[in-house]
Amino acid sequence: MKIGLRNGLYFISIALLIASSALALLWYAELPDKVASHYNAAGQPNSYSPRGLFVGLMVGIEWAVGLLMLGLAAALPKLPTQMINIPNRDYWLSAENRAATILDTQVCLQVLAIATTLFLAVLFHVICQANVDQQPLNPTLMWGLTGLYMTFVFGFAIRSWWAYRLPK
C-alpha cells in the first residue's frame, strides 16, 4: 500500500514542478521588465530584479528544493544508519524495522516536497499578480500563507517525533 503511495507522490511532486514551471512561463509574458522581487513586512517593494532573473530564480529555487527532497527520499535506502536523523534511530532502523521506517520517511519527505512546492508556487503567483497590478503585496495574505506553511511544517515535525517514539 505505502509503496504505491510513495510512487504516486513522486509523480505528483514532479507534475507540480512541471505545472509550476509552465505557469511561470505564462507569467513571464505579463510581468514588467523590472519586477519587484523583495518586499518589506508591510508589503511595499524594496528591491527589484530583471524579469528573466526573477522568473528563473523562482523556478530554479522550486526545482532545487523539490529535487533535493525527492533525491533524499530516493537515496534513503542506500544511506548508512548514522546519516539518518530520526528519534530512536537505533530501534527504528534496526534490521526488522528498517524497510518500513525508510518507506514511511520517504512518504513524509515527498509530502513535505509537495507542500513546499505548492507554498513556493502560491508565493510566486501572489508576487507576480502584485507586479502585474502594480500594487503592494497584501501583508495579511503573505503572513497568513507563511503561517499556514510553518504550521504544516511544525505539525509534520511533531508527527515525526510522535511516530518515531519507542513503542511500549
Protein Blocks (a to p, Z undefined) as FASTA:
>chain_A
ZZmmmmmmmmmmmmmmmmmmmmmmmmmmmpcfbdcfbdcfkopafbdcdfklmmmmmmmm
mmmmmmmmmmmmmmmmmpcfklpccehklmmmgmklmmmmmmmmmmmmmmmmmmmmmmmm
mmmmmmmmmmmnopacdfklmmmmmmmmmmmmmmmmmmmmmmmpccZZ
